[in-house]
Amino acid sequence: MQIDAKKHNDFKFLTVFEASAILKLTRGALYQMIARREIPYIKMGRRVRFLDNDITEWLTRQKINLPDIKSGG
């Protein structure tokens, strides 16, 4: 994957602490999701970071749409 150098300043990186606060998860739960590769993340040496947009897109994909219920009557 190539990254457009002009847009690199648009990236907003989140730490595990920040991402866990946004997702309302414990850091331990988030690290478990990372270990199971259930959530997109970036490894920078020993550090783990998340792209803000990746988290937003991931959350959108987790949404379960309920079927429309027509009122009987």
DAQUI-V108012 format. One record per residue. PHI is phi in whole degrees, 0 to 359 (none if undefined). D_CENTER is the distance of its C-alpha to the mean C-alpha in Angstrom with 1 decimal. Layout:
phi = <PHI & PHI>
d_center = <D_CENTER & D_CENTER>
This chain:
phi = <none & 260 & 249 & 289 & 299 & 292 & 260 & 297 & 285 & 280 & 290 & 243 & 272 & 245 & 278 & 299 & 299 & 294 & 296 & 295 & 292 & 296 & 276 & 59 & 239 & 286 & 298 & 298 & 296 & 293 & 298 & 295 & 295 & 296 & 299 & 271 & 56 & 266 & 221 & 289 & 211 & 236 & 259 & 242 & 67 & 267 & 270 & 249 & 226 & 234 & 273 & 308 & 296 & 297 & 294 & 299 & 295 & 298 & 299 & 299 & 290 & 279 & 294 & 253 & 274 & 275 & 293 & 293 & 253 & 277 & 288 & 271 & 174>
d_center = <18.3 & 20.0 & 18.7 & 20.9 & 22.4 & 23.1 & 19.5 & 18.3 & 18.9 & 16.6 & 13.5 & 12.0 & 10.9 & 9.5 & 11.2 & 10.5 & 12.7 & 11.0 & 7.5 & 9.6 & 11.7 & 9.3 & 8.2 & 11.9 & 11.8 & 14.2 & 13.4 & 15.3 & 13.2 & 10.0 & 12.4 & 13.6 & 10.4 & 10.4 & 14.0 & 13.8 & 11.3 & 9.4 & 5.8 & 5.8 & 7.4 & 10.7 & 13.9 & 16.4 & 19.4 & 18.8 & 15.9 & 12.2 & 10.1 & 6.7 & 7.2 & 6.9 & 7.4 & 5.0 & 2.2 & 5.8 & 6.8 & 5.0 & 6.3 & 9.4 & 10.0 & 10.1 & 12.8 & 16.2 & 19.0 & 22.3 & 25.5 & 27.7 & 30.6 & 33.8 & 36.2 & 39.3 & 42.3>
